[in-house]
Amino acid sequence: MHMDTIFAREFISSRMRSTRLARHATKQAMSQVLHIDPHSYADLENGVYCPSGPPLLLLLDYMGGSAALELIHAFHTALHPGEPPAAREVTQEQLREQIAVWLEDESAQEDWSMYPAVQYDVFEDGSKLVSRLYYIVPKLTPLRLECFVFFEESTFHKDPSGDLILTSSRLYIQ
């Protein structure tokens, strides 16, 4: 088994366990949060296998904004010490091409905007808010459900009345 896979299983299972314990949740409750059966949750927490895309996104949503971002950055840092997380900005057309290749159907015109998954505010001060909306595009294979994940980062300016005005929106893949 590949070392990164073993590391990922151990890393995510320990974070899953510590999140459950910090929130005083039962394994049954966590299995409901992740929409999996209790036996599968126990296997995840014990590092028997890595979670697929949907349960991982549900875990990040359950953890909440800053804790979820911390988990993402800690995981990247552990896998790639000394390297900053590298998200690559793409145009909408480039993203559609990437999704078509991933879906193994060059003619695919998947409406990816139909699959918003999780939204986090990554920065906020008195005059600005930066928010990320993560999307998943599912692909069902004979053995499992796989997911292509990307995010849209939007920057908003706060006007004096507190209303948010969109100033920029960019798409990123990792």
C-alpha positions in Angstrom: 0.0 0.0 0.0 1.3 3.5 -0.9 2.7 5.4 2.1 0.5 8.5 1.4 -2.6 6.3 1.6 -1.5 4.8 4.9 -0.7 8.3 6.2 -4.0 9.7 5.0 -6.0 6.9 6.7 -4.2 7.5 10.0 -4.3 11.3 9.8 -8.0 11.5 8.9 -9.1 8.8 11.4 -7.3 10.6 14.3 -8.9 13.9 13.3 -12.3 12.3 13.0 -11.9 10.7 16.5 -10.7 13.9 18.1 -13.5 15.9 16.5 -16.1 13.4 17.8 -14.6 13.4 21.3 -14.3 17.2 21.4 -18.0 17.5 20.5 -19.0 14.7 22.9 -20.7 12.9 20.0 -21.3 9.2 19.8 -20.1 7.0 17.0 -23.8 6.6 16.1 -24.3 10.4 15.9 -21.1 10.8 13.7 -22.3 8.0 11.4 -25.5 10.0 10.9 -23.6 13.2 10.3 -21.5 11.5 7.6 -24.5 9.6 6.1 -22.8 6.2 6.6 -23.7 3.2 8.7 -22.2 2.9 12.2 -20.0 0.0 11.3 -18.5 1.9 8.4 -17.9 4.9 10.7 -16.1 2.7 13.2 -13.9 1.4 10.4 -13.1 5.0 9.3 -12.3 6.1 12.8 -10.0 3.0 13.2 -8.2 3.8 10.0 -9.4 0.7 8.1 -10.0 2.8 5.0 -10.0 6.5 3.9 -13.3 8.3 3.6 -14.6 9.0 0.0 -15.3 12.5 -1.1 -18.9 13.0 0.3 -18.2 11.8 3.9 -15.0 13.9 3.9 -16.9 17.0 2.8 -19.6 16.3 5.4 -16.9 16.0 8.1 -15.4 19.3 7.0 -18.9 20.9 7.1 -19.5 19.4 10.6 -16.1 20.7 11.8 -16.9 24.2 10.7 -15.0 27.0 8.9 -11.7 27.6 10.7 -11.4 24.0 12.0 -12.1 22.6 8.5 -9.5 24.9 6.9 -7.0 24.0 9.6 -7.5 20.3 8.8 -7.0 20.9 5.0 -3.9 22.9 5.6 -2.5 20.5 8.2 -3.0 17.6 5.9 -1.3 19.3 3.0 1.6 20.5 5.2 2.0 16.9 6.6 2.2 15.5 3.1 4.3 18.2 1.6 6.5 19.8 4.4 7.7 23.3 3.4 5.4 23.7 0.5 2.5 26.1 0.6 -0.9 24.7 -0.4 -1.0 25.3 -4.2 -4.4 26.1 -5.6 -4.4 26.9 -9.3 -6.8 29.5 -10.7 -8.7 28.4 -13.7 -11.2 29.9 -16.1 -14.7 28.5 -16.3 -13.8 26.9 -19.7 -10.6 25.3 -18.3 -12.7 23.9 -15.4 -15.3 22.5 -17.8 -12.5 20.8 -19.8 -10.9 19.3 -16.6 -14.3 18.0 -15.5 -15.0 16.5 -18.9 -11.6 14.7 -18.8 -12.2 13.5 -15.3 -15.6 12.2 -16.2 -13.9 10.5 -19.2 -16.4 12.1 -21.6 -15.0 14.9 -23.7 -18.6 15.8 -24.7 -19.8 16.1 -21.2 -21.5 19.4 -20.4 -21.9 18.7 -16.7 -23.5 21.6 -14.9 -21.1 21.7 -12.0 -22.9 24.5 -10.4 -25.6 22.0 -9.4 -23.3 20.4 -6.9 -22.4 23.0 -4.2 -21.1 21.2 -1.2 -19.7 23.3 1.6 -19.2 27.1 2.1 -16.6 28.6 4.5 -15.8 32.2 5.3 -12.0 32.2 5.1 -11.3 35.8 6.0 -13.4 38.7 7.4 -12.7 42.1 8.7 -14.7 45.3 9.0 -14.7 46.0 5.3 -14.1 42.7 3.5 -15.3 39.1 3.4 -13.6 36.3 1.5 -15.7 33.2 1.2 -15.1 29.8 -0.5 -17.8 27.6 -1.9 -16.6 24.0 -2.5 -18.2 22.0 -5.2 -18.2 18.3 -5.9 -18.9 16.6 -9.2 -19.7 12.9 -8.6 -18.7 10.0 -10.9 -20.1 6.6 -10.2 -17.7 3.8 -11.0 -18.5 0.0 -10.7 -16.8 -0.1 -7.3 -17.3 3.3 -5.7 -18.5 6.9 -5.9 -15.6 9.3 -6.8 -15.7 13.0 -6.6 -13.9 15.9 -8.3 -13.6 18.8 -5.9 -12.9 22.5 -6.7 -13.8 25.8 -5.1 -15.0 29.2 -6.0 -13.5 32.0 -4.0 -15.6 35.2 -3.8 -14.5 38.5 -2.3 -17.1 40.9 -1.0 -16.8 44.5 0.1 -19.0 45.6 3.1 -20.7 48.9 2.5 -21.5 51.2 5.5 -25.0 49.7 5.9 -23.5 46.2 6.2 -24.6 44.9 2.8 -22.1 42.7 0.9 -21.1 43.7 -2.6 -19.4 41.1 -4.8 -16.0 42.5 -6.0 -14.4 39.3 -7.4 -15.0 35.7 -8.0 -12.4 33.1 -9.0 -12.4 29.3 -9.6 -9.6 27.1 -8.2 -8.5 23.5 -8.5 -5.8 21.7 -6.5 
